[in-house]
Amino acid sequence: MNSTPPRAAAPAAEHSGRPARGRFTDYDRVVDDLAYTYEGIVSRESIAQAVANAREALEPTATIPDFLPLLVSRFAREQLTAAAQADGRLIKPVPELLFVCGQNAGRSQMAAALAQHLSAGKVHVRSAGSKPADKINPMAVQVLAERGITLTEAYPKPLTNDVVHAADVIVTMGCGVPVRSILASATSTGMSPTPTTSPSTASATSATICKLA
């Protein structure tokens, strides 16, 4: 008779509310990397919370789960930097410019890419959306490519208080973006709604943005 006591079963992911261990390791690694980057500036607990918040924000619209940890890392890093800049723990080397639209898939992405390109590093540019889409609008990618600008690392991301408070200038791109109530500390410029759904519309939006720049 086997006298070895039975092992307790590991809690199932669906009951624990946690993902499989392999994916857990990915996010643990993200926390470790960010903790090294922000050592002495942001606590590990705050970093872990930022990673959890980033995952919660991006996971519902993630189309390729294997890429999610990378996007979570980028988004958490951006939020941590913005928060540290907003409260003075990090110095801004250049002014912060934020473009906001509804889905962060067309106009705000185009505006951010063009502003970054035209500024020659004299400003740091972010973009965000009130209701982010699951991917960048292909028309925006096409029109920017015609200008020699690629969106290799861009992805739709939600608007947060951290990026708003870190911004020196905020440009709203229409679509009824409900951000007026949190823009008290920043300069705001508005553009009329122009959905980016066709090459001609996207080109017109691009030209308008270039004129503003």
Sequence and secondary structure as in RCSB ss.txt:
>XXXX:A:sequence
MNSTPPRAAAPAAEHSGRPARGRFTDYDRVVDDLAYTYEGIVSRESIAQAVANAREALEPTATIPDFLPLLVSRF
AREQLTAAAQADGRLIKPVPELLFVCGQNAGRSQMAAALAQHLSAGKVHVRSAGSKPADKINPMAVQVLAERGIT
LTEAYPKPLTNDVVHAADVIVTMGCGVPVRSILASATSTGMSPTPTTSPSTASATSATICKLA
>XXXX:A:secstr
            HHHHT   HHHHHHHHHHHHHHHHHTTTTS HHHHHHHHHHHHHHHGGG S GGGHHHHHHHH
HHHHHHHHHHHTTSS  SS EEEEEESSSSSHHHHHHHHHHHHHTTSSEEEEEESS  SS  HHHHHHHHHTT  
 TT    B  HHHHHH SEEEE STT   GGG TTSEEEE       SHHHHHHHHHHHHHH 
